[in-house]
Amino acid sequence: MTRYKKQDPEITRRRFINTALGASAAVGGLSLISTLGSANPVFRLTPKKAPPLKGDILVHADPAKFGQPVRVDELSADKLVRAWPQGKDENGAPVIRDGDPTSILAIYRFPKGELKAPTNLEATVDGEIVAYGDRCTHAGCNVDDGQGPGGRSIMNCPCHSGQYEPREGCRVIGGPPGPPLPQLPIKLEGDRLVATETFLSVPYGYNKEEDWEKYVQKVEELLS
């Protein structure tokens, strides 16, 4: 006597279809979760998509000057200069890291004494030039110039009115963002601004500091 029962073909067909659809939905859901859970999948990494890394030169993002190194005399306290980090590819050729919008930067030059804690002053140039990631930590929009009380220049997100104080570590001073914009440590080499390491805090797209640190470690391993 067989242990298997003969089943109605129609019931079997329907069960197969339902199972297949359920499996497809599960795979789709897993793919979505994987995409959302990792803003920068390592297996898709290229030098162009890498975050700012030690030794990268800061170059203009403005189409009119795209790829030109940012000069000190182009910087001010009243208007941010947008920049990309420029590193090297596997052959040692220059590559602008504009493949990931999280790598976009905002650079200011403030008069001596205006930059204050929680800005990491050791990560600035002479306590005057400072660079931050330019994606709002709330929803990832690019942050732009804004005005605070008395016409004081601040950073304003046009999407949901998030506000940041660039003189004080880009701390949040208004709107929905939680964390500040991440600071990028920089130095001056000759007439070029150069990153001394990657962002000092978690940029948009990462929920935990440990996730960001693991990602950067993997990036450095893959690109070294």
Sine and cosine of phi, psi and omega as CSV:
sin_phi,cos_phi,sin_psi,cos_psi,sin_omega,cos_omega
0.00,0.00,0.80,-0.59,-0.02,-1.00
-0.96,0.28,0.54,-0.84,0.01,-1.00
-1.00,0.07,-0.18,0.98,-0.02,-1.00
-0.99,-0.16,0.68,-0.73,0.01,-1.00
-1.00,-0.06,0.59,-0.81,0.08,-1.00
-0.95,0.31,0.76,-0.65,-0.06,-1.00
-0.94,-0.35,0.48,-0.87,0.08,-1.00
-0.88,0.47,0.82,-0.57,-0.02,-1.00
-0.83,0.56,-0.60,0.80,-0.02,-1.00
-0.92,0.39,-0.67,0.74,0.03,-1.00
-0.90,0.44,-0.68,0.74,0.02,-1.00
-0.88,0.48,-0.68,0.74,0.01,-1.00
-0.88,0.47,-0.72,0.70,-0.01,-1.00
-0.90,0.44,-0.65,0.76,-0.01,-1.00
-0.90,0.44,-0.64,0.77,0.01,-1.00
-0.89,0.46,-0.71,0.70,-0.01,-1.00
-0.88,0.47,-0.72,0.70,-0.01,-1.00
-0.89,0.46,-0.66,0.75,0.01,-1.00
-0.90,0.44,-0.68,0.74,0.00,-1.00
-0.90,0.44,-0.67,0.74,0.01,-1.00
-0.91,0.41,-0.65,0.76,0.02,-1.00
-0.90,0.44,-0.67,0.74,0.02,-1.00
-0.91,0.42,-0.65,0.76,0.02,-1.00
-0.88,0.47,-0.68,0.73,0.01,-1.00
-0.90,0.43,-0.64,0.77,0.00,-1.00
-0.90,0.43,-0.68,0.73,0.02,-1.00
-0.90,0.43,-0.67,0.74,0.03,-1.00
-0.88,0.47,-0.68,0.73,0.02,-1.00
-0.90,0.44,-0.64,0.76,0.03,-1.00
-0.90,0.44,-0.65,0.76,0.02,-1.00
-0.88,0.47,-0.67,0.74,0.00,-1.00
-0.90,0.43,-0.70,0.71,0.01,-1.00
-0.88,0.48,-0.66,0.76,0.01,-1.00
-0.89,0.45,-0.65,0.76,0.00,-1.00
-0.91,0.41,-0.72,0.69,-0.02,-1.00
-0.94,0.35,-0.55,0.83,-0.07,-1.00
-0.97,0.23,-0.24,0.97,-0.01,-1.00
-0.67,-0.74,0.97,-0.22,-0.06,-1.00
-0.92,0.38,-0.42,0.91,-0.04,-1.00
-0.73,-0.68,0.99,0.15,-0.04,-1.00
-0.85,0.53,0.83,-0.56,-0.07,-1.00
-0.88,0.47,-0.58,0.82,-0.06,-1.00
-0.93,0.38,-0.20,0.98,0.05,-1.00
-0.97,-0.25,0.15,0.99,-0.12,-0.99
-0.92,0.38,0.69,-0.72,0.18,-0.98
-0.72,-0.69,0.31,-0.95,0.05,-1.00
-0.82,0.58,-0.53,0.85,-0.01,-1.00
-0.93,0.37,-0.50,0.87,-0.05,-1.00
-1.00,-0.09,-0.04,1.00,-0.05,-1.00
-0.94,0.35,0.45,-0.89,0.08,-1.00
-0.96,0.28,0.13,-0.99,0.07,-1.00
-0.84,0.54,0.70,-0.72,-0.02,-1.00
-0.77,-0.63,0.30,-0.95,0.01,-1.00
-0.81,0.59,0.76,-0.65,0.02,-1.00
1.00,-0.08,-0.17,0.99,0.01,-1.00
-0.93,0.37,0.65,-0.76,0.07,-1.00
-1.00,-0.02,0.65,-0.76,0.02,-1.00
-1.00,0.03,0.85,-0.53,-0.04,-1.00
-0.84,-0.55,0.41,-0.91,-0.07,-1.00
-0.88,0.48,0.66,-0.75,0.13,-0.99
-0.99,-0.10,-0.34,0.94,0.03,-1.00
-0.86,0.52,0.80,-0.60,-0.03,-1.00
-0.81,0.59,-0.53,0.85,-0.03,-1.00
-0.93,0.37,-0.42,0.91,-0.02,-1.00
-0.79,-0.61,0.32,0.95,-0.16,-0.99
-0.78,0.63,0.78,-0.62,0.06,-1.00
1.00,0.07,-0.15,0.99,0.04,-1.00
-0.99,0.15,0.67,-0.75,0.03,-1.00
-0.85,0.53,0.67,-0.74,0.03,-1.00
-0.95,0.30,0.77,-0.64,0.01,-1.00
-0.98,-0.17,0.48,-0.88,-0.01,-1.00
-0.87,0.50,-0.63,0.78,-0.06,-1.00
-0.95,0.30,-0.06,1.00,0.06,-1.00
-1.00,-0.07,-0.07,1.00,-0.11,-0.99
-0.99,-0.17,0.51,-0.86,0.03,-1.00
-0.48,-0.88,0.06,-1.00,0.03,-1.00
-1.00,0.02,-0.26,0.97,-0.13,-0.99
-0.99,-0.11,-0.33,0.94,-0.04,-1.00
-0.58,-0.81,0.82,-0.57,0.01,-1.00
-0.95,0.31,0.47,-0.88,0.12,-0.99
-0.93,-0.36,0.84,-0.54,0.02,-1.00
-1.00,0.09,0.63,-0.77,-0.06,-1.00
-0.57,-0.82,0.34,-0.94,0.16,-0.99
-0.91,-0.42,0.48,-0.88,0.18,-0.98
-0.98,0.19,0.65,-0.76,0.06,-1.00
-0.90,-0.44,0.88,-0.47,0.03,-1.00
-0.93,-0.38,-0.59,-0.81,0.01,-1.00
-0.72,-0.70,0.49,-0.87,0.05,-1.00
-1.00,0.03,-0.12,-0.99,-0.07,-1.00
-0.90,0.44,-0.30,0.96,0.01,-1.00
-0.98,-0.18,0.06,1.00,0.00,-1.00
1.00,0.08,0.09,1.00,0.02,-1.00
-0.99,0.12,0.54,-0.84,0.01,-1.00
-0.87,0.50,0.66,-0.75,0.06,-1.00
-0.64,-0.77,0.81,-0.59,0.02,-1.00
-0.99,0.13,0.81,-0.59,-0.08,-1.00
-1.00,0.09,0.91,0.41,-0.02,-1.00
-0.96,-0.28,0.29,0.96,0.00,-1.00
-0.99,0.10,-0.16,0.99,0.05,-1.00
-0.77,-0.64,0.89,-0.47,-0.05,-1.00
-0.87,0.49,-0.30,0.95,0.02,-1.00
-0.92,0.38,-0.32,0.95,-0.05,-1.00
-0.99,0.10,-0.12,0.99,0.01,-1.00
-0.90,0.44,0.61,-0.79,-0.12,-0.99
-0.83,-0.56,0.41,-0.91,0.13,-0.99
-0.83,-0.55,0.78,-0.62,-0.06,-1.00
-0.86,-0.52,0.68,-0.73,0.05,-1.00
-0.78,-0.63,0.36,-0.93,0.21,-0.98
-0.78,-0.63,0.91,-0.41,-0.03,-1.00
-0.96,-0.27,0.45,-0.89,0.09,-1.00
-0.86,0.51,0.48,-0.88,-0.01,-1.00
-0.79,0.61,0.76,-0.65,0.07,-1.00
0.99,-0.11,-0.23,0.97,-0.02,-1.00
-0.99,0.17,-0.51,0.86,0.05,-1.00
-0.97,0.26,0.81,-0.59,-0.06,-1.00
-0.72,-0.69,0.21,-0.98,0.08,-1.00
-0.87,0.50,0.58,-0.82,0.21,0.98
-1.00,0.05,0.30,0.95,0.16,-0.99
-0.84,0.54,0.70,-0.71,0.12,-0.99
-0.99,0.14,0.99,-0.14,-0.11,-0.99
-0.92,0.40,-0.46,0.89,0.03,-1.00
-0.94,0.35,-0.30,0.95,0.00,-1.00
-0.99,-0.12,0.19,0.98,0.04,-1.00
-0.95,-0.31,0.11,-0.99,0.11,-0.99
-0.99,-0.15,0.94,-0.33,0.05,-1.00
0.85,0.53,0.44,0.90,0.00,-1.00
0.92,0.39,0.32,0.95,-0.05,-1.00
-0.82,-0.57,-0.70,0.72,-0.07,-1.00
-0.98,-0.18,0.78,-0.62,-0.05,-1.00
-0.70,-0.71,0.56,-0.83,0.00,-1.00
-0.81,-0.59,0.66,-0.75,0.02,-1.00
-0.75,-0.66,0.41,-0.91,0.22,-0.98
-0.91,0.42,0.63,-0.78,-0.15,-0.99
-0.95,-0.31,0.43,0.90,0.10,-0.99
-0.93,-0.36,0.83,-0.56,-0.03,-1.00
-0.82,0.57,0.71,-0.71,-0.03,-1.00
-0.96,0.27,-0.06,1.00,0.02,-1.00
-1.00,0.08,-0.83,0.56,-0.07,-1.00
-0.69,-0.73,0.11,0.99,0.11,-0.99
1.00,0.07,0.19,0.98,0.04,-1.00
-0.97,0.25,0.43,-0.90,0.10,-1.00
-0.94,0.33,0.73,-0.68,0.03,-1.00
-1.00,0.01,0.57,-0.82,-0.07,-1.00
-0.76,-0.65,-0.01,-1.00,0.03,-1.00
-0.91,0.41,0.59,-0.81,0.06,-1.00
-0.56,-0.83,0.01,-1.00,0.01,-1.00
-0.81,-0.59,0.71,-0.71,0.07,-1.00
-0.98,-0.21,-0.24,-0.97,0.02,-1.00
-0.82,0.57,0.69,-0.72,0.02,-1.00
0.94,0.33,0.30,0.95,0.02,-1.00
0.98,0.18,0.16,0.99,0.00,-1.00
-0.90,0.43,0.73,-0.68,-0.03,-1.00
-0.96,0.29,0.75,-0.66,0.07,-1.00
-0.71,-0.71,-0.06,-1.00,0.10,-1.00
-0.95,-0.32,0.74,-0.68,-0.08,-1.00
-0.79,-0.61,0.72,-0.69,0.07,-1.00
-1.00,-0.01,0.84,-0.55,-0.06,-1.00
-0.96,0.28,-0.23,0.97,-0.08,-1.00
-0.98,0.20,-0.76,0.65,-0.06,-1.00
-0.70,-0.72,0.39,0.92,0.10,-0.99
0.89,0.45,0.51,0.86,0.15,-0.99
-0.93,0.36,0.60,-0.80,-0.02,-1.00
-0.77,-0.63,0.63,-0.77,-0.03,-1.00
-0.75,-0.66,0.52,-0.85,0.05,-1.00
-0.97,-0.24,0.98,-0.21,-0.08,-1.00
-0.93,0.38,-0.29,0.96,0.02,-1.00
-0.98,0.18,-0.25,0.97,-0.07,-1.00
-0.78,-0.62,0.86,0.50,0.08,-1.00
0.90,0.43,0.36,0.93,-0.05,-1.00
0.81,0.58,0.64,0.76,0.09,-1.00
-0.92,0.39,0.45,-0.89,-0.02,-1.00
-0.97,0.23,0.79,-0.61,0.02,-1.00
-0.87,-0.49,0.04,1.00,0.04,-1.00
-0.06,-1.00,0.45,-0.89,0.06,-1.00
1.00,0.09,-0.18,-0.98,-0.16,-0.99
-0.99,0.13,-0.26,0.97,-0.06,-1.00
-0.86,0.52,0.49,-0.87,0.07,-1.00
-0.99,-0.16,-0.95,0.31,-0.03,-1.00
-0.96,0.28,0.37,-0.93,0.11,-0.99
-0.96,0.29,0.20,-0.98,0.14,-0.99
-0.93,0.36,0.60,-0.80,-0.04,-1.00
-0.96,0.27,0.68,-0.74,0.04,-1.00
-1.00,0.05,0.64,-0.77,0.09,-1.00
-0.97,-0.25,0.87,-0.50,0.02,-1.00
-0.94,0.33,0.73,-0.69,-0.08,-1.00
-0.69,-0.73,0.28,-0.96,0.11,-0.99
-0.58,-0.81,0.19,-0.98,0.03,-1.00
-0.96,-0.27,0.85,-0.53,0.09,-1.00
-0.90,-0.44,0.96,-0.27,-0.13,-0.99
0.91,0.42,-0.88,-0.47,0.03,-1.00
-0.93,-0.36,0.32,0.95,-0.04,-1.00
-0.90,-0.44,0.61,-0.80,0.11,-0.99
-1.00,0.04,0.77,-0.64,-0.10,-1.00
-0.76,-0.65,0.69,-0.73,0.06,-1.00
-0.95,0.31,0.67,-0.74,0.03,-1.00
-0.99,-0.13,-0.25,0.97,0.15,-0.99
-0.18,-0.98,-0.20,-0.98,0.00,-1.00
-1.00,0.03,-0.14,-0.99,-0.04,-1.00
-0.80,0.60,0.60,-0.80,-0.02,-1.00
-0.99,0.14,-0.27,0.96,0.05,-1.00
-0.64,-0.76,0.08,-1.00,-0.12,-0.99
-0.94,0.33,0.83,-0.56,0.06,-1.00
-0.99,0.13,0.09,-1.00,0.05,-1.00
-0.84,0.54,0.65,-0.76,0.03,-1.00
0.96,-0.27,-0.15,0.99,0.01,-1.00
-0.81,-0.59,0.73,-0.69,-0.04,-1.00
-1.00,0.01,-0.49,0.87,-0.08,-1.00
-0.80,-0.60,0.55,-0.83,0.01,-1.00
-0.89,0.46,-0.60,0.80,-0.02,-1.00
-0.91,0.41,-0.55,0.84,0.05,-1.00
-0.91,0.42,-0.68,0.74,0.02,-1.00
-0.90,0.43,-0.69,0.72,-0.02,-1.00
-0.90,0.44,-0.64,0.77,0.03,-1.00
-0.91,0.41,-0.64,0.77,0.01,-1.00
-0.90,0.44,-0.72,0.69,0.00,-1.00
-0.89,0.46,-0.65,0.76,0.03,-1.00
-0.88,0.48,-0.68,0.73,0.01,-1.00
-0.92,0.40,-0.62,0.78,0.05,-1.00
-0.86,0.51,-0.74,0.68,-0.03,-1.00
-0.90,0.44,-0.59,0.81,0.03,-1.00
-0.92,0.39,-0.68,0.74,-0.06,-1.00
-0.95,0.30,-0.51,0.86,-0.08,-1.00
-0.99,-0.15,-0.09,1.00,-0.03,-1.00
-0.97,0.22,0.00,0.00,0.00,0.00
